[in-house]
Amino acid sequence: MLTSDASSFQAVEPTTAMVLGGEPIGERFLFWNFVSSSRKRLTEAAEDWQAGRMKLPEADHDEFIPLPSTDTSPPPIS
């Protein structure tokens, strides 16, 4: 879908900016720091995170941030 809409912005100091666009990729789901096109994958990612199965960045691996409380868990898989 191409449009002729134009956007602009003005930086108030030296800035590096990135513009990203393209065709829509379909429905996306969000839970905490995870984004996926599959609710099942969100649940798997949350389980992997909680179990420590995700590799953390080399320079930022000393602090573990737990998942939010269970009342904000991933949406149920239908």
C-alpha positions in Angstrom: 0.0 0.0 0.0 1.7 3.2 -1.1 0.6 6.6 0.0 1.6 10.1 -0.8 1.4 11.3 2.8 4.5 13.2 3.8 5.9 13.5 7.3 8.5 15.8 8.7 10.4 16.5 11.9 12.9 18.9 13.1 15.8 18.0 15.4 16.8 20.6 18.0 20.4 19.2 18.2 22.6 16.9 16.1 20.5 13.7 15.7 20.7 10.3 14.0 17.3 9.3 12.8 16.0 6.1 11.1 12.8 5.9 9.0 11.4 2.4 8.6 8.5 1.4 6.5 7.0 -1.3 4.3 4.0 -3.4 3.8 2.0 -4.4 6.9 3.1 -7.8 8.2 -0.2 -8.8 9.8 -1.6 -8.8 13.3 1.0 -8.4 16.0 0.7 -9.2 19.7 2.6 -7.5 22.6 3.4 -8.7 26.1 5.9 -6.8 28.2 9.2 -6.8 26.1 8.0 -9.3 23.6 6.3 -8.8 20.2 5.1 -11.6 18.0 2.6 -12.5 15.3 1.8 -15.6 17.4 0.2 -15.6 20.9 1.7 -19.0 21.4 5.2 -17.7 20.8 4.5 -14.9 23.3 3.8 -17.5 26.0 6.9 -19.5 25.0 9.0 -16.3 25.2 7.7 -15.5 28.6 8.4 -19.1 29.8 11.9 -19.0 28.3 12.7 -15.6 29.9 11.5 -16.8 33.3 13.5 -20.0 33.1 16.7 -18.2 32.1 16.8 -19.7 28.6 17.3 -16.4 26.8 20.8 -15.1 26.1 21.4 -11.7 27.6 23.7 -9.0 26.1 27.3 -9.4 27.2 27.5 -5.9 28.7 24.1 -6.2 30.4 23.6 -9.6 32.0 24.1 -8.9 35.7 20.6 -8.0 36.6 17.5 -10.2 36.0 14.2 -8.3 35.6 11.3 -10.6 36.4 8.2 -10.8 34.3 5.3 -8.6 35.4 2.7 -10.1 37.7 0.4 -12.8 36.5 -2.5 -10.4 36.1 -0.6 -9.1 33.0 0.3 -12.4 31.6 0.2 -13.0 27.8 -3.3 -13.2 26.3 -4.8 -16.7 26.3 -4.2 -18.9 23.2 -7.4 -19.6 21.4 
